[in-house]
């Protein structure tokens, strides 16, 4: 479902080199109110947070969380004009319950999570997210985390690589690529992004396969998800929401591929029902009560105008709900 909302707020140049995706849709579904507390669980450059803070004056509050120290520093500079109404907190959004200040529980306004790698991280070649620029094979969103993409490629066994490429990247040449990686690393480990991308590209050429996207796209996505435990963090974040949101508070989640969107969809579906027992049971035995009302029956995507302005919005999907 493509939003018909006005995207005028995204036409202005961004001083910080970052265009927040689906900004108007986020503001529509979060519906920021003055005086309430909001959480940007994946702060990034602070574009979403800036617009939320502008709408919760004069006495609203926003907590911004990010595991990337450089992002926190950039956002803190951007949002410094809001003084004590903004607080930056280092950490991963999956630990939301631990990271929130005690006086922000429960969250009265709402929570936003923009899942996935940020534009800043993609644009920093040294971070190793892009197969188009030579860089160390890293891909860590948290530079202090122990696992890198090089560790995965150079140490995981063949079966595990096949599983990762298939499940996280939906790569149809998973077995072939995993076998080639193991053969090559016997004599020379993979150190750079272009080194791995070249092997994948050559493998596709040898099979005579033509791709609409770069052949390395799916494998790099799979490695990024594995390195950063993206799906695990998302599940833990979702599981924490019920106990952290006050009645009437809203949650908006932006995802960028089908695996994430499916997890969010299934969570909202389950938490919007009074019973989650298997259909074969004649009476309810779970005692589950609905905790959310879903606001988006289908994922909301960007307009053609936004996608022309910000091509990375092409795959963005927004789902939202309100705490009962």
Phi, psi and omega in degrees: 000123179266131181293145175256015181289156179287132181257029182299329183289347180259004181273342181286143177298143180262117181298336186258016174066026183216127178256113180294129186285143177051040185299311182296324179292320177300313181295324179296312185279328175284330178048062184303137181237140178304139175089349182265166180258135180232157179231126168259100189285347177225078194301315183058226181278356175087015181295312177297316184299321180300314181292325177294314180300323179297334184263354181249018176290152010264350189229024176282173184217143178226131175256125179250128184242136174201145180272352182262113183300324180293324177293317179300317181295316180297313181294321179299322177292316181297323187257012183297334181293346179270359176056225184288356177286342177245135176227125178268133182232122178283139177148171180270141185299341178292343180257032186307315182299324179283327189276334182292134174301147184302326183280006176253007181250130354284160178287122187274333184262296181171173182231135175244138172224120177254097191280145174112179183287140183275163178301321180299317181293320179297323185280347179268100186305323184297342180285342173080021179276335187258136176274358181270346182233134180289127182198164174304143181282083190250280177073015178279128172286326173257106185301345181266356179292150186282330187270130175242167177296326177297320178299317180297308185294326186267349184234335182291146178284171186298317182298320181290321177297318178300316180298314181297311182298322182286311186282315186270335182247349184051043181276120184279353174249032185304312183295316180297314182293320179297318180296317180295322178297315180295321179296315183292319185288351175297328183250335182206120179289160176274125182246329187236162179296316183291332177298311179291318181299323179295318178299316181294316180299317179296323179296320178292320179297320182294335178269356181069026183270136176252130183241143176286333177248168178299136183304334183275353187305310187289321179293318179295322176298315181299317179296319180298318179295318180293312183301321186259005181046046188299317183288324177295317178296319180298316180297317180294323176299312181298318181296338182274345191296316185305318183278354185251343184260134174285155175307133182092345177288153185243157175227135177232129184232126177254126177239165186234000170209167192297328181297314178295313183299323180295319179297315180295315180301312182294324177296311180296322178298315181293318185280357176259007179245150178279340180223132178240022177292154174302142183304336183288342180284130184290330179226157181291131177240356186272332182070012182290140176239141180301135179246347181224151166250124182285132180262344182233101180294331175233155179296142179266131180242170183284158177285166176301324181296317180293319182296324175295322180286321185223090184304336180290349177282352186302321184260004183285136178229132181247132171233145184218156179206165179236138182287128179279000000 
